[in-house]
Amino acid sequence: QVQLVESGGGLVQPGGSLRLSCAVSGINIVDIAMGWYRQAPGKQRELVANIGGGGGANYENFVKGRFIISRDDAKNTVYLQMNSLKPEDTAVYYCYLYTQNYWGQGTQVTVSS
């Protein structure tokens, strides 16, 4: 049974940082692309960043220069380092396993003073 478990969300002040983790079990993520998506209240889920099996990363314009996606295949885990957070980054963040079409349960990120 494939499971994706996100962690690392929380409440942070504007300008702060958080690091999200997505631990995958039930499947080896080597060579499988992974992604981070987010969904704010009243909005559709949107792509934040993704990373290929070879480590190549893509970012949406609204997080370029602030967020970094990375992976540790030995730990079967994907990360999202979020810096210079803004109130508009507030959302539930989801991890996604491409080709297998699996989602995690999400972790809440709230950016507020």
Long-range contacts (C-beta under 8 A, 24 or more apart in sequence): 1-26, 2-26, 2-27, 2-97, 2-100, 2-102, 3-102, 4-95, 4-96, 4-97, 4-102, 4-103, 4-104, 4-105, 5-104, 5-105, 6-93, 6-94, 6-95, 6-104, 6-105, 6-106, 6-107, 7-107, 8-107, 9-93, 9-107, 9-108, 9-109, 10-108, 10-109, 10-110, 11-110, 11-111, 11-112, 12-85, 12-109, 12-110, 12-111, 13-111, 13-112, 13-113, 14-85, 14-86, 14-87, 14-111, 14-112, 14-113, 15-84, 15-85, 16-85, 16-111, 17-81, 17-82, 17-83, 17-84, 17-85, 18-82, 18-85, 18-109, 19-79, 19-80, 19-81, 19-82, 20-79, 20-80, 20-82, 20-93, 20-95, 20-107, 20-109, 21-77, 21-78, 21-79, 22-77, 22-78, 22-79, 22-80, 22-95, 22-104, 23-75, 23-76, 23-77, 24-76, 24-77, 24-78, 24-95, 24-97, 25-76, 27-97, 27-100, 28-73, 28-76, 29-71, 29-73, 29-76, 29-78, 29-97, 30-73, 32-97, 32-98, 32-99, 32-100, 33-98, 33-99, 34-69, 34-71, 34-78, 34-95, 34-96, 34-97, 34-98, 35-95, 35-96, 35-98, 36-69, 36-78, 36-80, 36-93, 36-94, 36-95, 36-96, 37-93, 37-94, 37-96, 38-89, 38-91, 38-92, 38-93, 38-94, 38-109, 39-91, 39-92, 39-94, 39-106, 40-88, 40-90, 40-91, 40-92, 43-91, 45-94, 48-80, 48-93, 49-80, 50-96, 50-98, 51-78, 62-88, 63-89, 82-109, 85-109, 85-111, 86-111, 87-111, 87-112
